[in-house]
Amino acid sequence: MVRGKIQMKLIENTTSRQVTFSKRRQGLLKKAFELSVLCDAEVAVIVFSQKGRLYEFSSSEYVSFIIQSSIYFRFDSFLLLRYV
């Protein structure tokens, strides 16, 4: 059975959108892990949900440090924008 192409547009139903986000997030993080192992590459993925939850993958300590710095920067920018 062949799957049809999915039209890229916002999923209106919030429950369906959350389920899709969860499944695709898991797949994305798995692919990042596989890429890092198969190609011996340093890979980092940062995903923020609609509610601001953080999901991340890093293949090394160095990349993990970059992610933590990015998270701090985003949070700091969020606070600045919110209270300006």
Secondary structure, DSSP 8 states (H G I E B T S, - for coil): --------S---SHHHHHHHHHHHHHHHHHHHHHHHHHHT---EEEEE-TT--EEEEESSHHHHHHHHHHHHHHHHHHHHHHH-
